[in-house]
């Protein structure tokens, strides 16, 4: 008899536990979904900010490398150039001159009367390539007459480019300072929907032409 009573009590407890088990309520499900959505939104925002920062860094580094290569090329051409222009009217009174272009003789062969004039000039940007572009133009003359011309852009997305020239009597160029201000490109899509402003890159270098014998 005692054994039956204990068995009945155990059965009652088991039924009680089974009855107390139930699923999540609608309120609990909604709270869980809200927490999950908030965490996912925060995660996506962090990933987007990380992607934007990475793209800004890579574009800035890429533009910096290209600009430095172009600057080294410009200073090398200036060092080996001759007969520079533009030049001041009176180099004694106004020896310094600022311009957005510079030209010089980059090749001369007296035996064939061939001469190449290189011109570096700032032009207005086209097709969304920034306010300005830096162009490289080479004109070939034979016996003093125009023979051929070739041109190509060196840099785009320029905010400005200035050639500061210091002349001596002659007029003979003593030194050129090139000032480039570049805006990293390919950031228009990143800037959409954000307040991103990529920092500009400024490079300044000076070069002196070779001395004539």
N, C-alpha and C positions, 0 to 999 in steps of 0.2 A: 504493500500500500504506500509506504513511504517512497519507494522507488518510482512509482507512478506519478506521485505528486511532484517530485523533482523533475521528471521528464516533461510533465506538463508545463512547469515554470520555464524550462529551457526553450520549449516550443513557443511559449508566449513572448519571450524576449527576442527570439529569432524573428517572429512575425512583426514585432515592434520595430526592429532595425530595418526590416524590409520596407515597412510602410514609411519610415522616416527618410529613405533614400528618394531623391527627386532630381530632375534636370535643372540647368541654369534657367533663371527667370529671364524675361525679356529685358528688364532693366539691367541685369548683369551683362547680358550679351551686348546691349548698346554701349554700356560703359567700356567693355573690353574693345569693341570696335573703335570707339572714340580714342582710347589710349593708343591703339595700334596705328590709327591714321595719323595722330599727332607725331608719333615717333618716326613713321615713314616720311612725313613731310619735312621734319627736321633733318633727317638723313639725306633726303634728296637736295634740300637747300645747301647743306654742307658740301655735298658732292659737286653741285653746280658752282659754288664759290671756289672750290678747289680747282675745277676745270678751267674757270675763267682766269684764275691766278696763274695757272700753268701756261695757258695760251699767251697771256700778256708777257710772261717771263721769256718764253721761247721766241716770240715775235720780236721782242726788244733785243734779245741776244743776237738773233739772226740779222736784224737790221744793223746792229752795231758792227758785226763782223763785216758785212758787205760795205758799209760806209767807210770803215777803216781801210779796207782793200782799195776802194776808190780813192781815198785821200792819199794813200801811198803812191798810187799811180799818177795822181795829179802832181804831187810834189816832184816825182821822178821826171815827168815831162817838162816841168818848169825848170828843173836843174839843167836839163840838156837842151833847152830851147834857146832861141836867138831872135833878135829884132821884135821885141814885145810891143803890144798895143792893148788898150789905148794908152796914150802918154799925155802928160800935161802940156799946156801951151808954153808955159815958162817953168821948167823944172827948178830953177833957182829960187823963184818966189813961192811956188806951190809944188814942192817935190812929191807930195803924197796925193794919191788919187784912189778913190773907191769906185768900183764898177761891178755890175752883175755879169760881165763877160771879160774874157781875156783871150788874146790870140798871139801866136808866135810862129816863127819858122821852125819846124821840127825836122826837116830834111832838106839838104841842099847838095846837088851834084853839079859842079861847074862843067864837067866834061860833057854832060847831056843837057845842060841848061834846064834841069828839072828842080823844082822847088815845091815842097809841101808846107802848107800853112795850116796849123791846128788851131781851132777856135773852141773854147769852152764857154757856153752861155746858158743863162737861166731862161727858161721858157715857161709859159703858163701850162698848168697841168691839163691833161685831157682824159676823159673817161673815168673821172673820179680818182685820179692818181695823185691827188693832193694839190695844194695851191700852185706849186712850181715843180719843174723838172730840170735836171742838169743834162745838157746835150753835148755831144762830142762830134765836131765837124772837121773833116780833113779835106782840104781843097788842093788839088794838084795843078801846078802851072808849068808849062813847057815853053821856053823862050819868052817868058813873060805873059803868055796867054793862057786863059783858063782851059784846062784839059779834062778834069774829072773831079767829082765831089762825092764824098761818102759821109753819112751821119748816122748816129745811133744814140739813144738815151743811156746815160751812165747811172743816174739816180732818179727815182720818183719819190713822191710824198715829201717833197722839200718844203719847209716853211720859209726858208730863205737861203741864199748863197751870196756871199760878198767876197770879192777879190780886192784886197787892200795892197796897193803897189807903191813902193818907195823908189823914186827915180833920182839919178844923179845927172849932171850935165851931160849932154850928148844928143838926145836923152838916152841914158843907159839905166836899165833896171837894176837896182841893188837887191831888192827883196820883195817877195810876194807873200802875203798872209791870206790863207783860205779859211773862210768861216762858213761851216755847214751846219744847218739846223734841220734835223730830219724827224719826221713823225713815223713811228713804226706802222707798217701797213697790215692788211688783213685782219683788222680789229673791228671793222664796222659791224659784223655779225655778232661779235661778243658784246658790243656796247648796247645792242638792242635790249630794252627792258631793264637796263642797269644804269648806274651812274659812273660807269668806268671811264676814266680818262687816262690813256696811256701817256707816260712821261716822254717828252721829246728828248732827242739825243743831239748834243752839240759837240762838234769836233772843230778844233782850230789848229792849224799847222802852218809853219813858215818854211819857205825855201828860197835859196839864192841861186840865180843862174850861174852857169860856169863862166869863168873869166876868159875873155878872148885873148888870144896871143897877139 
